[in-house]
């Protein structure tokens, strides 16, 4: 991993390096599969808190991640989770995002953090969309519109519920892995 922070922000660089050092082994164990990326992964501090409206993004094809300057453990773990949970595993966005958030929350809790619990949503909520139609917006949104919020919340709720069910049935599984 190569962590690149702004010259006047060593706190960000140290925070990210710590999350990678502790988070990647914990994610590897929780997912039950080795870190899937060969070569160096570059993590850059974005020029603002949100890259195109999102707190971060990770492109496993180019081994690049950008994160805003907020020190948010869940965002770092979520983006690292996309090393596994991406188009290589799932063709539907909601599955990639739901698994990334669910496993980020599992690992965050293991590392002593307090992730937000998933919230149940309704098909009457603003922005409600059938999840199989919730596609990558290709920069047509800033990530804050109702459809994006609904998609993230719903996918997290569904996948975390599924993971919880699996752990109840197979308690010997490594935190849902």
Buried (B, 14 or more C-beta within 10 A) or exposed (E): BEBEBEEEEEEBBEBBBBBBEBBBEBBBBBBEEEBEBEEEBBBBBBEEEBBEBBBBBBBBEEBBBBBBBBBBBBBBBBBBBBBBBBEEEBEBBBBBBBBBBBBBBBBBEBBEBEBEEBEEBEEEEEBBBEBEEBEEBEEEBEBEBEBBBBBBBBBBBBBBBBBBEBBEEEEEEEBBB
